[in-house]
Amino acid sequence: MNRHAFSDAEIEGVYRAIRERRDVRHFKPGPLEDGQLLRFIAAAHNGPSVGLMQPWRFIRIASAELRASIHQHVNEERIKTAEALGQRAEEFMQLKVEGILACAEVLVVGLADKRENYVFGRRTMPEMDLASASCALQNFWLAARAEGIGAGWVSMFDPQRLREICGMPEGSQPIAVLCVGQVEEFYTAPMLELERWDQRRPLNQILFEDRWGAVVEQTSGVPYNPA
């Protein structure tokens, strides 16, 4: 027995949150409970970061006018995305890609300015600031799912325009419009799978051994499928 391991019930809770996490687009009316949003942000702030740079910043959008401006801009980018998709444009336009006006809370998540001052772990890979913030967002997602709250990451925006809308400093970089709120139910599988946009690949297509493309065959039976 590993004395550092959680109890069986706690372990299952962690894996359940991972399996059942969803990128939510459909929300029902109603606020979050007192303290919930701060708990989720605290969970994000406990995320790992390269060189302990903690590049994430959260802007809670309290103004209805500001929320509407963000929604309008995202919708403009949605149309441009459809145009860029060519043959799949019509199919794409049938998808629900955000819940900005329906969710309880909207957060704009960004990378802090003056990130160039952090060299530890980033000398050859400066993009590790984004990787670190992505880990923080995953923490937020899992904490929200554990408490039965939906969260959706919207990335359909022009960073410069969103920075202007939210008064972010030069050098900062918005990476997400995060929709958070109550849901009627969680999707039984990722929404884009349910809509047949794409599907999750099996482990033997993404796990290699020693060199790229050398497939590891012993992956059957591993419960990776979130459905």
Secondary structure, DSSP 8 states (H G I E B T S, - for coil): --TTS--HHHHHHHHHHHHH--B-----S----TTHHHHHHHHHHTS--GGG---EEEEE---HHHHHHHHHHHHHHHHHHHHHHGGGHHHHHTS----TTTSSEEEEEEE-S-GGG--TTTSS-TTHHHHHHHHHHHHHHHHHHHTT-EEEEE--S-HHHHHHHTT--TT-EEEEEEEEE--S---SS-HHHHTTS-----GGGT-BSSSTT-B--TTTT------
